[in-house]
Amino acid sequence: MESSARDGGVALSFSTPNLLSLSLKHVDGVGYFPDVTLFPDTSKLKNLTLFECFLPSFPHGTALQETSLRWRMPYSVKEPPLTIQTSTSLRALSLQTYDARFPVPKKFENLQSLEIHGFIIPSALMSCQMPMVTSLYLGCHHWAFPGNVTSLSGLNFGNLKELTLTFRKPYSYGPQEFRWFTHTIEAFLVKAGQLRHLKANRFTMGFVLTAMWSDLEAMRDEQGAPRKVLFRGSLTDIDSNTTVNFVGELGAQFLEELAAKKRGHQKIKHQKERVTALQFCRTSGGNEYQGKRGKKVHNEPFYTVAHRTYKALRGGEERQETRKSSDEKESPERARAWLLAGENGERCAQWSSLYVDFGPTFIRRTDTCVTPQLGIALSFPTPNLLSLTLKYVDGVKYFSKYNQFPNTNKLKSFTLFEAFLPTFPRSAALQKTSLRWCTPYKMNQSSLTMQTSTSLRALCLQTYDFNFPFPNQLEALQLLEIHGFILPTALTNCHMPMVTSLYLGCHDCGLPRNILTLCGLDFTRLEELTLTYRKGPLTGSFDDPLEPLWFVESTREFLTKACHLQHLKANRSTMNFVLRTLWTSFQPIPGEQGAPNRVLFRGSLTNIDSNATVEFVDELGTQFLEKLAAEWGCRDPSQDL
């Protein structure tokens, strides 16, 4: 095998002046012929396909018209692929990479067809000018991917005529994932308003029909002039190669009948597939929905944590206080808000801490009369408020009549979780901020909470918006916590010179590598890393068998750059990857002779679940890691995950 691979490298080192088409798959050129100069003459090359190929150099080609570059494993391209850099006639590009730093030219003036697979969008592609693209193919590996593509600033979405959408069905999914993916499809269709052809495989078509159905239902419920239909044109089921033409006049019933017809031809392999996206959309507003195995599952209680706040807003069951209103026209909402805020907000002025959690089912309900009262209460000055926590509060929809947070000058701690606000509090004294959204949400204004603070010490962030607004610098920041898999573009340039502690709550295998794109972060100053990954070998929840390899490689690259770490913490599931990464650092590099890799980490290893800590130095070697894995209930690091 090795000799044939080297022979292939030799063959590619000769001139190929008449080569028009080149397709290479699973070729490890970096490992077997790293010093060979490849492709000396490919001047006539028009079609290039690389799949899982790791090459020391790329072919040149100004005549290139079609290019497909796909890697299903982490791979950093250090030099720009000259294939796409030098071509002025490129018409079609297919790309899949797990490297956010993948080099992309500043413009593709003649590109007409763009195909993106996976869940990582290279940072350079976000601003690449592609004015002529009319056809887009999205091979989604994550629910939020269609929404993230809408952040491509160089793509003219008004020119798009054709969209092909496929989603790699995961092994496990639930109602929340249904909502996420449907929402991102709807956001994409709103922006690409001139689409005429929409194609999808059968599984993905359920979400497309749900987004269209929800749009038509919303139009029927609204008062006043009708708005534009989300999509008009041809719908194509790729699996059956059938096409229907849809116009808004056909209505929601047509979509329901179409979905039922498609389901009738579908072979159900697993019981959990019986819940279609359209079925969920019809039942999610009620008190129950059909579960993964056909059982009825009740939504969790409407009222959860904020007991006193909730009862005060609902009518004062906790406080039997009454007053005479001087305004006969005063609304019931404002009258109930008085119970929380006081006659003229005097109670708000006394607040030092406010915690409101309406629960995850609250935002989906139509009975949301509590939220406006909270908006009224928050419109009064809170000069003594030190800590504010809002969870599952839909302020964008219900706070619009009032201006919130007129005085929060002393605010030191601010936490939002699935809370959507029209305005944010301002405080130069802010020291700790947590902003987390588990569903796609785009902010239309600067996050003044961070913009105005000069003393921010700790920041926790989770967003699915590449355009999330971020300040240019956070000079006092010491702790940075990132969850999910999206890094806002502005964050990559934010100057954070004092950060010594980093927490990565990974929702995909590439986050440890992609975090290296933060050019304003001094990785040599990092002293502590906490790493959690929501998947693991103990849960068996991998959507792809290569994910463990991706995560280990991604972690290895991070530890290589953060060379002064002293503390490394992980939960038990994630510790499997950490121990495997450290164990492999003692092994020789494949394809090379000589000493093994440099040891990646020396310091304290902490298992968060058991709160156990050990000191690790390279002299302890692989046997220590294998023994430690057994003690902590992890898999043997000498074995593949």
C-alpha positions as CSV (number, residue, x, y, z in Angstrom):
1,M,0.0,0.0,0.0
2,E,2.8,2.4,0.9
3,S,4.8,1.7,-2.2
4,S,1.8,2.2,-4.5
5,A,1.0,5.5,-2.8
6,R,4.6,6.7,-3.3
7,D,4.4,5.6,-6.9
8,G,1.3,7.6,-7.4
9,G,3.1,10.7,-6.0
10,V,5.9,10.1,-8.5
11,A,3.4,9.9,-11.4
12,L,1.7,13.2,-10.3
13,S,5.1,14.9,-10.4
14,F,5.3,14.7,-14.2
15,S,3.8,17.3,-16.5
16,T,0.2,16.8,-17.7
17,P,-0.3,19.5,-20.3
18,N,-3.4,17.9,-21.8
19,L,-5.1,16.9,-18.6
20,L,-8.7,18.2,-18.6
21,S,-10.2,16.3,-15.7
22,L,-8.7,15.1,-12.4
23,S,-10.4,13.2,-9.6
24,L,-8.5,12.0,-6.5
25,K,-10.1,10.3,-3.5
26,H,-8.5,9.2,-0.3
27,V,-5.0,10.1,-1.3
28,D,-2.6,10.9,1.6
29,G,0.1,12.8,-0.2
30,V,1.2,14.6,3.0
31,G,2.0,11.3,4.6
32,Y,3.7,9.4,1.7
33,F,5.2,12.0,-0.6
34,P,5.5,15.3,1.4
35,D,8.6,16.5,-0.5
36,V,7.4,15.7,-4.0
37,T,6.4,18.7,-6.2
38,L,3.0,17.8,-7.7
39,F,1.2,19.1,-10.8
40,P,4.0,21.0,-12.6
41,D,1.8,21.6,-15.6
42,T,-2.1,21.5,-15.5
43,S,-2.7,24.6,-17.6
44,K,-5.7,23.0,-19.4
45,L,-7.4,21.5,-16.4
46,K,-11.2,22.2,-16.4
47,N,-12.6,19.8,-13.8
48,L,-11.0,19.0,-10.4
49,T,-12.4,16.8,-7.7
50,L,-10.6,16.1,-4.4
51,F,-12.2,14.0,-1.7
52,E,-10.4,13.2,1.5
53,C,-7.1,14.1,-0.2
54,F,-4.2,15.5,1.8
55,L,-1.7,16.9,-0.6
56,P,1.5,19.0,-0.2
57,S,0.5,21.1,-3.2
58,F,-2.5,21.8,-5.4
59,P,-2.7,22.0,-9.2
60,H,-2.7,25.4,-11.0
61,G,-5.4,26.1,-13.6
62,T,-6.6,29.3,-15.1
63,A,-9.0,27.3,-17.3
64,L,-10.7,25.6,-14.4
65,Q,-14.5,25.6,-14.5
66,E,-15.6,23.1,-11.9
67,T,-14.0,22.3,-8.5
68,S,-15.0,20.1,-5.7
69,L,-12.9,20.2,-2.5
70,R,-14.2,18.0,0.3
71,W,-12.7,16.8,3.5
72,R,-14.7,14.8,6.1
73,M,-11.8,14.9,8.6
74,P,-10.1,17.9,10.2
75,Y,-7.4,19.2,7.8
76,S,-5.7,22.6,7.7
77,V,-4.7,23.9,4.3
78,K,-1.8,26.1,5.1
79,E,-1.3,27.6,1.6
80,P,-4.2,28.8,-0.5
81,P,-5.5,26.2,-3.0
82,L,-4.1,27.6,-6.2
83,T,-6.7,25.7,-8.0
84,I,-9.4,28.2,-7.0
85,Q,-7.1,31.2,-6.4
86,T,-5.8,31.4,-10.0
87,S,-8.9,30.5,-11.9
88,T,-10.9,33.3,-13.4
89,S,-13.4,31.1,-15.2
90,L,-14.7,29.0,-12.2
91,R,-18.4,28.4,-12.6
92,A,-19.1,25.7,-10.0
93,L,-17.6,25.2,-6.5
94,S,-18.3,22.4,-4.0
95,L,-16.7,22.8,-0.6
96,Q,-16.7,20.8,2.7
97,T,-14.1,21.6,5.3
98,Y,-13.9,21.5,9.1
99,D,-11.3,24.3,9.2
100,A,-12.8,27.8,9.8
101,R,-9.4,29.2,8.6
102,F,-9.7,27.6,5.2
103,P,-8.3,30.1,2.6
104,V,-10.8,31.4,0.1
105,P,-10.1,34.2,-2.4
106,K,-11.8,37.6,-2.0
107,K,-14.0,37.2,-5.0
108,F,-15.5,34.7,-7.5
109,E,-16.8,37.0,-10.2
110,N,-18.0,34.3,-12.5
111,L,-19.2,31.6,-10.0
112,Q,-22.8,30.5,-10.8
113,S,-23.2,27.4,-8.6
114,L,-22.1,27.1,-5.0
115,E,-22.3,23.9,-3.0
116,I,-21.5,23.8,0.7
117,H,-21.6,20.6,2.9
118,G,-21.1,20.1,6.6
119,F,-21.6,22.7,9.3
120,I,-18.5,24.9,9.1
121,I,-18.4,28.0,6.9
122,P,-14.8,29.3,6.5
123,S,-14.4,32.9,7.8
124,A,-13.0,34.1,4.5
125,L,-16.1,32.7,2.6
126,M,-18.3,34.9,4.7
127,S,-17.1,38.0,2.9
128,C,-16.1,36.5,-0.5
129,Q,-17.8,38.4,-3.3
130,M,-20.0,36.0,-5.4
131,P,-22.4,38.3,-7.3
132,M,-23.3,35.8,-10.1
133,V,-24.4,32.8,-8.0
134,T,-27.9,31.7,-9.0
135,S,-27.8,28.0,-7.8
136,L,-27.1,27.0,-4.2
137,Y,-26.8,23.5,-2.7
138,L,-26.7,23.1,1.1
139,G,-25.7,19.6,2.4
140,C,-26.6,20.3,6.1
141,H,-24.9,18.5,8.9
142,H,-26.6,20.7,11.6
143,W,-30.0,22.2,12.2
144,A,-28.8,25.9,12.1
145,F,-26.8,25.6,8.9
146,P,-29.4,27.3,6.5
147,G,-29.7,30.2,8.8
148,N,-25.9,30.6,9.1
149,V,-25.6,30.7,5.3
150,T,-27.7,33.8,5.2
151,S,-24.7,35.6,6.8
152,L,-22.7,35.3,3.6
153,S,-22.3,39.0,2.9
154,G,-20.9,38.6,-0.6
155,L,-23.8,36.4,-1.9
156,N,-26.7,38.2,-3.6
157,F,-29.6,36.3,-2.3
158,G,-32.0,38.2,-4.5
159,N,-30.3,36.5,-7.5
160,L,-30.8,33.0,-6.3
161,K,-33.2,31.0,-8.5
162,E,-32.5,27.4,-7.3
163,L,-32.0,25.9,-3.9
164,T,-31.2,22.2,-3.2
165,L,-31.4,21.3,0.5
166,T,-30.4,18.0,2.1
167,F,-30.1,17.2,5.7
168,R,-28.0,14.3,7.0
169,K,-30.5,12.7,9.4
170,P,-29.1,12.3,12.9
171,Y,-29.5,9.2,15.0
172,S,-31.5,11.2,17.6
173,Y,-33.7,14.2,17.3
174,G,-36.6,15.8,19.1
175,P,-39.2,18.6,19.1
176,Q,-36.5,21.3,19.8
177,E,-34.5,20.2,16.8
178,F,-37.6,20.2,14.6
179,R,-38.3,23.8,15.6
180,W,-34.7,24.9,15.0
181,F,-34.4,23.5,11.5
182,T,-37.8,24.7,10.4
183,H,-37.0,28.2,11.7
184,T,-33.7,28.4,9.8
185,I,-35.3,27.2,6.6
186,E,-38.0,29.9,7.0
187,A,-35.3,32.6,7.6
188,F,-33.4,31.5,4.5
189,L,-36.6,31.6,2.3
190,V,-37.4,35.0,3.5
191,K,-34.1,36.3,2.4
192,A,-34.0,34.4,-0.9
193,G,-37.3,35.9,-2.1
194,Q,-36.8,35.2,-5.8
195,L,-36.3,31.4,-5.6
196,R,-38.2,29.5,-8.4
197,H,-36.9,26.0,-7.8
198,L,-36.6,24.2,-4.4
199,K,-35.3,20.7,-4.2
200,A,-34.9,18.4,-1.2
201,N,-34.6,14.8,-0.2
202,R,-37.7,13.2,1.4
203,F,-36.6,13.7,5.0
204,T,-35.7,17.3,4.5
205,M,-38.9,18.0,2.5
206,G,-40.9,17.6,5.7
207,F,-39.2,20.6,7.2
208,V,-39.6,22.6,4.0
209,L,-43.3,21.9,3.9
210,T,-43.6,22.8,7.6
211,A,-41.9,26.2,7.0
212,M,-44.3,27.0,4.1
213,W,-47.3,25.7,6.0
214,S,-46.5,27.8,9.1
215,D,-46.1,30.9,6.9
216,L,-49.5,30.4,5.3
217,E,-51.2,29.8,8.7
218,A,-49.6,32.9,10.1
219,M,-51.0,34.9,7.2
220,R,-54.4,33.6,7.8
221,D,-54.2,34.6,11.5
222,E,-53.0,38.1,10.9
223,Q,-55.2,41.1,10.4
224,G,-54.9,43.6,7.6
225,A,-53.3,43.3,4.2
226,P,-51.7,39.9,3.3
227,R,-48.0,39.7,3.0
228,K,-45.8,37.9,0.5
229,V,-46.0,34.1,0.3
230,L,-42.7,32.5,1.5
231,F,-42.2,30.6,-1.7
232,R,-43.7,30.2,-5.2
233,G,-42.3,27.8,-7.7
234,S,-41.5,24.1,-8.3
235,L,-41.0,21.7,-5.4
236,T,-38.9,18.6,-6.2
237,D,-38.6,15.5,-4.1
238,I,-35.1,14.3,-5.0
239,D,-35.6,10.7,-3.8
240,S,-38.6,10.1,-6.1
241,N,-37.7,12.6,-8.7
242,T,-41.2,14.1,-8.6
243,T,-42.0,17.8,-9.1
244,V,-45.1,19.9,-8.3
245,N,-45.7,23.6,-8.9
246,F,-46.8,25.5,-5.8
247,V,-48.4,29.0,-5.7
248,G,-49.8,30.7,-2.6
249,E,-53.4,30.2,-3.8
250,L,-53.1,26.5,-3.3
251,G,-53.0,27.1,0.5
252,A,-52.1,25.1,3.5
253,Q,-54.4,22.2,2.7
254,F,-52.5,21.4,-0.5
255,L,-49.2,21.2,1.6
256,E,-50.9,18.9,4.0
257,E,-52.1,16.6,1.3
258,L,-48.7,16.7,-0.4
259,A,-47.0,15.7,2.8
260,A,-49.4,12.9,3.4
261,K,-48.8,11.6,-0.1
262,K,-45.0,11.7,0.4
263,R,-45.3,9.8,3.7
264,G,-47.4,7.2,2.0
265,H,-44.5,6.2,-0.2
266,Q,-41.9,6.3,2.6
267,K,-40.6,3.1,4.1
268,I,-40.3,3.6,7.8
269,K,-37.1,2.0,9.1
270,H,-37.4,3.1,12.7
271,Q,-40.4,3.9,14.9
272,K,-39.0,7.3,15.8
273,E,-39.3,8.5,12.2
274,R,-43.1,8.5,12.4
275,V,-43.0,12.0,13.7
276,T,-42.9,14.2,10.7
277,A,-42.0,17.9,10.8
278,L,-45.5,18.8,9.6
279,Q,-47.2,16.7,12.2
280,F,-45.1,18.4,14.9
281,C,-46.0,21.8,13.6
282,R,-49.7,21.0,13.9
283,T,-49.5,19.8,17.5
284,S,-46.7,21.8,19.2
285,G,-49.0,24.6,20.1
286,G,-51.1,22.3,22.3
287,N,-50.5,20.5,25.5
288,E,-49.0,17.3,24.0
289,Y,-47.3,16.0,20.9
290,Q,-46.6,12.5,19.5
291,G,-43.3,11.3,20.9
292,K,-40.5,9.4,19.2
293,R,-42.1,6.0,19.7
294,G,-45.7,7.1,19.1
295,K,-46.5,7.8,22.8
296,K,-48.1,11.0,23.8
297,V,-45.7,13.3,25.7
298,H,-47.1,16.2,27.8
299,N,-45.3,19.5,27.7
300,E,-43.7,20.6,30.9
301,P,-45.7,22.9,33.2
302,F,-46.3,26.4,32.0
303,Y,-45.2,27.9,35.3
304,T,-41.7,26.8,36.5
305,V,-39.3,28.7,38.7
306,A,-40.3,32.4,39.0
307,H,-43.0,31.6,41.6
308,R,-43.5,35.0,43.3
309,T,-42.9,37.0,40.2
310,Y,-45.3,34.9,38.2
311,K,-48.1,35.1,40.7
312,A,-47.7,38.8,41.2
313,L,-48.0,39.3,37.5
314,R,-51.0,37.0,37.1
315,G,-53.1,38.9,39.6
316,G,-51.5,39.1,43.0
317,E,-52.2,35.7,44.5
318,E,-49.1,36.1,46.7
319,R,-49.8,39.7,47.7
320,Q,-53.4,40.6,48.5
321,E,-52.8,44.3,47.9
322,T,-55.4,46.7,46.3
323,R,-55.4,50.3,45.4
324,K,-57.7,52.8,43.8
325,S,-56.6,53.8,40.3
326,S,-56.7,57.4,39.4
327,D,-57.0,56.5,35.8
328,E,-60.2,54.8,34.9
329,K,-58.8,53.7,31.5
330,E,-55.8,52.0,33.1
331,S,-55.2,48.7,31.4
332,P,-55.4,45.4,33.5
333,E,-51.8,44.7,32.5
334,R,-50.5,47.8,34.1
335,A,-52.7,47.3,37.1
336,R,-51.1,43.8,37.7
337,A,-47.7,45.2,37.0
338,W,-48.2,47.6,39.9
339,L,-48.1,44.5,42.2
340,L,-44.5,43.8,41.2
341,A,-43.3,47.4,40.6
342,G,-45.3,49.5,42.9
343,E,-47.4,52.7,42.2
344,N,-44.6,54.6,40.4
345,G,-41.9,51.9,40.3
346,E,-40.8,52.5,43.9
347,R,-40.4,48.7,44.4
348,C,-38.1,48.5,41.3
349,A,-35.9,51.1,42.8
350,Q,-35.3,48.8,45.8
351,W,-34.4,45.7,43.8
352,S,-30.9,44.4,44.2
353,S,-31.5,41.1,42.4
354,L,-34.1,39.9,39.9
355,Y,-34.5,36.4,38.6
356,V,-37.2,35.5,36.1
357,D,-37.6,32.1,34.5
358,F,-40.8,31.4,32.6
359,G,-39.7,28.0,31.4
360,P,-39.1,26.5,28.0
361,T,-42.8,26.0,27.2
362,F,-43.8,29.6,28.0
363,I,-42.6,31.2,24.7
364,R,-44.6,28.7,22.6
365,R,-47.9,29.4,24.4
366,T,-50.5,31.9,23.2
367,D,-51.4,32.7,26.9
368,T,-48.5,35.1,27.3
369,C,-50.3,37.9,29.3
370,V,-47.5,37.6,32.0
371,T,-44.8,39.0,29.7
372,P,-46.2,42.5,29.0
373,Q,-46.5,43.1,32.8
374,L,-42.8,42.2,33.2
375,G,-42.0,44.6,30.4
376,I,-43.9,47.4,32.3
377,A,-42.0,46.6,35.5
378,L,-38.7,46.7,33.7
379,S,-39.5,50.1,32.3
380,F,-39.0,51.7,35.7
381,P,-35.5,52.8,36.9
382,T,-33.6,50.1,38.9
383,P,-30.7,52.2,40.3
384,N,-29.8,49.5,42.9
385,L,-30.0,46.4,40.7
386,L,-26.8,44.4,40.9
387,S,-27.9,41.1,39.3
388,L,-30.4,40.4,36.6
389,T,-31.4,37.0,35.1
390,L,-34.0,36.5,32.4
391,K,-34.8,33.1,31.0
392,Y,-37.4,32.3,28.3
393,V,-38.7,35.8,28.1
394,D,-40.0,37.0,24.7
395,G,-39.5,40.7,25.1
396,V,-39.2,41.4,21.3
397,K,-42.8,40.5,20.9
398,Y,-44.3,41.9,24.1
399,F,-41.9,44.7,25.4
400,S,-42.2,47.0,22.4
401,K,-44.6,49.5,24.0
402,Y,-42.2,50.4,26.8
403,N,-38.5,51.4,27.1
404,Q,-36.8,49.0,29.4
405,F,-33.8,49.5,31.6
406,P,-33.7,53.3,32.0
407,N,-31.2,53.1,34.8
408,T,-29.1,50.0,35.5
409,N,-25.8,51.9,36.3
410,K,-24.9,49.5,39.2
411,L,-25.6,46.3,37.3
412,K,-22.7,43.8,37.8
413,S,-24.1,40.5,36.6
414,F,-26.4,40.0,33.6
415,T,-27.7,36.7,32.4
416,L,-29.9,35.9,29.4
417,F,-31.0,32.4,28.4
418,E,-33.4,32.1,25.5
419,A,-34.6,35.6,26.2
420,F,-35.3,37.9,23.3
421,L,-35.1,41.6,24.2
422,P,-35.6,44.8,22.1
423,T,-33.1,46.6,24.3
424,F,-30.3,45.7,26.6
425,P,-29.3,47.3,29.9
426,R,-26.3,49.6,30.0
427,S,-23.7,49.4,32.8
428,A,-20.1,50.5,33.0
429,A,-19.8,48.4,36.2
430,L,-20.7,45.1,34.5
431,Q,-18.4,42.3,35.5
432,K,-20.1,39.2,34.4
433,T,-22.3,38.5,31.4
434,S,-24.0,35.4,30.0
435,L,-25.8,35.6,26.7
436,R,-27.1,32.2,25.5
437,W,-29.6,31.4,22.8
438,C,-30.2,27.8,21.8
439,T,-32.4,28.7,18.8
440,P,-31.4,31.0,15.9
441,Y,-31.8,34.6,16.9
442,K,-30.4,37.7,15.1
443,M,-29.8,40.9,17.1
444,N,-30.6,44.1,15.2
445,Q,-28.5,46.4,17.5
446,S,-25.2,46.5,19.3
447,S,-25.1,44.6,22.6
448,L,-24.8,47.7,24.8
449,T,-24.4,45.4,27.8
450,M,-20.8,44.6,26.6
451,Q,-20.2,47.7,24.6
452,T,-20.4,50.1,27.5
453,S,-18.6,48.0,30.1
454,T,-14.9,48.5,30.7
455,S,-14.7,46.2,33.7
456,L,-16.1,42.9,32.2
457,R,-14.2,40.0,33.7
458,A,-16.3,37.0,32.6
459,L,-18.3,36.4,29.4
460,C,-20.4,33.4,28.4
461,L,-21.7,33.3,24.9
462,Q,-23.9,30.9,22.8
463,T,-25.3,32.2,19.5
464,Y,-26.2,30.9,16.1
465,D,-25.7,34.3,14.4
466,F,-22.4,34.9,12.6
467,N,-23.2,38.6,12.6
468,F,-23.7,38.9,16.4
469,P,-22.5,42.4,17.4
470,F,-19.3,42.4,19.4
471,P,-17.1,45.2,20.8
472,N,-13.6,45.7,19.3
473,Q,-11.9,45.0,22.6
474,L,-12.5,43.5,26.1
475,E,-9.3,44.5,27.8
476,A,-10.3,43.4,31.3
477,L,-11.8,40.0,30.3
478,Q,-10.2,37.1,32.1
479,L,-12.8,34.2,31.6
480,L,-14.3,33.4,28.2
481,E,-16.9,30.7,27.9
482,I,-18.3,29.7,24.5
483,H,-21.0,27.1,23.8
484,G,-22.3,25.7,20.6
485,F,-20.4,25.7,17.4
486,I,-20.8,29.2,15.9
487,L,-18.1,31.9,16.4
488,P,-19.4,35.4,15.5
489,T,-17.2,37.1,12.9
490,A,-16.7,40.1,15.1
491,L,-15.4,37.9,17.9
492,T,-12.5,36.7,15.8
493,N,-11.1,40.2,15.8
494,C,-12.0,41.2,19.4
495,H,-8.9,42.1,21.4
496,M,-8.9,40.1,24.6
497,P,-5.3,40.2,25.9
498,M,-6.0,39.2,29.5
499,V,-7.9,36.0,29.1
500,T,-6.4,33.2,31.1
501,S,-9.3,30.8,31.5
502,L,-11.3,29.3,28.6
503,Y,-14.5,27.1,28.7
504,L,-15.6,25.4,25.5
505,G,-19.0,23.7,25.6
506,C,-18.6,22.0,22.3
507,H,-21.7,21.1,20.2
508,D,-19.5,19.9,17.3
509,C,-16.2,18.2,16.9
510,G,-14.4,21.2,15.3
511,L,-14.9,23.9,18.0
512,P,-11.4,23.5,19.7
513,R,-9.8,24.0,16.3
514,N,-12.0,26.8,15.1
515,I,-11.4,28.7,18.4
516,L,-7.8,29.2,17.1
517,T,-9.2,31.7,14.6
518,L,-9.6,34.2,17.5
519,C,-6.7,36.4,16.6
520,G,-7.3,38.7,19.5
521,L,-6.7,35.9,22.0
522,D,-3.2,35.2,23.3
523,F,-3.2,31.4,23.6
524,T,0.2,31.4,25.3
525,R,-1.4,33.2,28.2
526,L,-4.1,30.5,28.8
527,E,-3.7,28.7,32.1
528,E,-6.9,26.8,32.4
529,L,-9.1,25.0,29.9
530,T,-12.5,23.4,30.6
531,L,-13.8,21.2,27.8
532,T,-17.2,19.5,27.5
533,Y,-18.6,17.8,24.4
534,R,-22.3,16.9,24.4
535,K,-21.6,13.7,22.6
536,G,-19.3,10.9,23.6
537,P,-18.4,7.2,23.4
538,L,-20.3,6.6,26.6
539,T,-23.6,7.9,25.1
540,G,-23.2,6.3,21.6
541,S,-24.7,9.5,20.1
542,F,-22.3,10.1,17.3
543,D,-23.9,11.1,14.0
544,D,-20.9,10.0,12.1
545,P,-18.3,7.3,12.9
546,L,-15.5,9.8,12.1
547,E,-16.6,12.3,14.8
548,P,-14.3,10.9,17.5
549,L,-11.3,11.2,15.2
550,W,-12.3,14.8,14.3
551,F,-12.6,15.8,17.9
552,V,-9.3,14.2,19.0
553,E,-7.5,15.9,16.1
554,S,-9.2,19.3,16.9
555,T,-8.2,19.0,20.6
556,R,-4.6,18.1,19.6
557,E,-4.3,21.3,17.5
558,F,-5.6,23.4,20.3
559,L,-3.3,22.0,22.9
560,T,-0.4,22.5,20.6
561,K,-1.0,26.2,20.4
562,A,-2.1,26.7,24.1
563,C,1.3,25.4,25.2
564,H,1.3,26.9,28.7
565,L,-1.8,25.4,30.1
566,Q,-1.6,24.3,33.7
567,H,-5.2,23.0,34.4
568,L,-7.3,20.9,32.0
569,K,-10.8,20.0,33.1
570,A,-13.4,17.9,31.4
571,N,-16.5,15.8,32.2
572,R,-16.2,12.1,32.1
573,S,-17.5,11.6,28.6
574,T,-15.2,14.3,27.2
575,M,-12.3,13.0,29.2
576,N,-12.2,10.0,26.8
577,F,-11.1,12.4,24.0
578,V,-8.6,14.2,26.3
579,L,-6.9,11.0,27.4
580,R,-6.9,9.6,23.8
581,T,-5.3,12.9,22.6
582,L,-2.6,12.8,25.3
583,W,-2.0,9.1,24.6
584,T,-1.5,9.6,20.9
585,S,1.0,12.4,21.6
586,F,3.5,9.7,22.8
587,Q,3.2,7.8,19.5
588,P,5.4,8.3,16.4
589,I,4.0,10.5,13.6
590,P,2.7,8.2,10.8
591,G,5.0,8.2,7.8
592,E,7.9,9.8,9.6
593,Q,11.0,8.3,11.2
594,G,12.4,9.4,14.6
595,A,11.1,10.8,17.8
596,P,7.4,10.9,18.7
597,N,5.3,14.0,18.9
598,R,6.0,16.6,21.7
599,V,3.9,16.0,24.8
600,L,0.9,18.2,24.6
601,F,0.1,18.9,28.2
602,R,1.8,18.9,31.6
603,G,-0.3,19.9,34.6
604,S,-3.5,19.0,36.6
605,L,-6.2,16.9,35.0
606,T,-9.7,17.2,36.5
607,N,-12.7,15.0,36.1
608,I,-15.6,17.4,36.6
609,D,-18.1,14.7,37.3
610,S,-16.2,13.0,40.1
611,N,-14.3,16.2,41.1
612,A,-11.1,14.1,41.0
613,T,-7.7,15.7,40.1
614,V,-4.3,14.2,39.2
615,E,-1.0,15.8,38.3
616,F,0.3,14.7,34.9
617,V,3.8,14.9,33.6
618,D,5.3,13.3,30.5
619,E,7.5,11.0,32.5
620,L,4.4,9.1,33.7
621,G,3.8,8.0,30.1
622,T,1.1,6.0,28.4
623,Q,0.7,3.4,31.1
624,F,-0.4,6.1,33.6
625,L,-3.0,7.4,31.1
626,E,-4.4,3.8,30.6
627,K,-4.6,3.3,34.4
628,L,-6.2,6.7,34.9
629,A,-8.8,5.9,32.3
630,A,-9.7,2.7,34.1
631,E,-10.1,4.5,37.4
632,W,-12.3,7.3,36.0
633,G,-14.5,4.9,34.0
634,C,-13.2,6.0,30.6
635,R,-12.3,3.9,27.6
636,D,-8.8,2.6,27.1
637,P,-7.0,5.5,25.4
638,S,-4.9,3.0,23.4
639,Q,-8.0,2.0,21.6
640,D,-9.8,4.0,18.9
641,L,-13.0,5.7,20.2
